[in-house]
């Protein structure tokens, strides 16, 4: 299974951990765990960022805002952060 498929599967299932920094960004941007799961379900773009060394998935939050979730694994734990398109 490719890394993109594995990460998207984990996003859809809610199998991820949020760092303190990610929780703070979520609060700042009014993004909830359900929004992150929906990005995994509605993903319309995915790419690897060499600059940030992360796998990025762009999709829709539950309120239809466009959100990008940046992901990578730390051992078997999926670590994520997110940002709104246009930030």
C-alpha positions as CSV (number, residue, x, y, z in Angstrom):
1,X,0.0,0.0,0.0
2,X,1.4,3.4,-0.9
3,X,2.0,6.0,1.8
4,X,-0.7,8.2,0.2
5,X,-3.3,5.4,0.4
6,X,-2.3,4.5,3.9
7,X,-2.5,8.1,5.2
8,X,-5.9,8.7,3.5
9,X,-7.3,5.5,5.0
10,X,-6.1,6.7,8.5
11,X,-7.6,10.2,8.0
12,X,-11.0,8.7,7.0
13,X,-11.0,6.4,10.0
14,X,-9.8,9.1,12.4
15,X,-6.6,7.2,13.2
16,X,-4.3,10.2,13.9
17,X,-2.8,12.1,16.7
18,X,-2.9,15.8,17.2
19,X,0.1,17.6,18.6
20,X,-0.4,20.5,21.0
21,X,0.6,22.8,18.1
22,X,-2.0,21.2,15.8
23,X,-4.8,21.6,18.5
24,X,-3.9,25.3,18.9
25,X,-4.1,25.7,15.1
26,X,-7.4,24.0,15.0
27,X,-8.7,26.3,17.7
28,X,-7.4,29.4,15.8
29,X,-9.0,28.2,12.5
30,X,-12.2,26.7,13.9
31,X,-11.3,23.3,12.5
32,X,-12.6,20.1,14.3
33,X,-11.6,16.5,14.1
34,X,-14.8,15.8,11.9
35,X,-13.4,18.3,9.4
36,X,-10.1,16.5,9.2
37,X,-11.9,13.2,8.7
38,X,-14.0,14.8,5.9
39,X,-10.8,16.0,4.2
40,X,-9.8,12.3,4.0
41,X,-13.2,11.5,2.5
42,X,-13.5,14.4,0.1
43,X,-9.8,14.7,-0.9
44,X,-9.4,16.2,-4.4
45,X,-5.7,16.9,-4.3
46,X,-2.7,15.2,-2.7
47,X,1.0,15.9,-3.0
48,X,4.3,15.5,-1.2
49,X,5.9,18.7,0.1
50,X,9.7,18.4,-0.1
51,X,10.1,21.7,1.7
52,X,8.1,20.5,4.8
53,X,8.7,16.8,4.3
54,X,4.9,16.1,4.6
55,X,2.2,14.4,2.7
56,X,-0.6,16.9,2.0
57,X,-4.2,16.3,1.4
58,X,-6.7,19.0,0.3
59,X,-10.4,18.5,0.7
60,X,-13.5,20.0,2.3
61,X,-14.3,20.6,5.9
62,X,-17.8,19.8,6.9
63,X,-18.8,23.4,6.3
64,X,-17.3,23.2,2.8
65,X,-14.2,25.3,3.5
66,X,-11.1,24.1,1.6
67,X,-8.6,22.6,4.1
68,X,-5.2,21.1,3.6
69,X,-4.0,18.5,6.1
70,X,-0.2,18.0,6.3
71,X,0.7,14.5,7.5
72,X,3.6,12.3,8.3
73,X,4.2,9.2,10.4
74,X,6.2,9.0,13.5
75,X,6.8,5.3,13.6
76,X,3.2,4.0,13.2
77,X,1.5,7.1,14.5
78,X,0.1,9.6,12.0
79,X,0.9,13.1,13.0
80,X,-1.0,16.0,11.4
81,X,-1.5,19.7,11.2
82,X,-3.8,21.7,9.0
83,X,-4.4,25.0,7.3
84,X,-7.1,26.7,5.4
85,X,-6.4,27.5,1.8
86,X,-5.5,31.1,1.5
87,X,-3.8,31.3,4.9
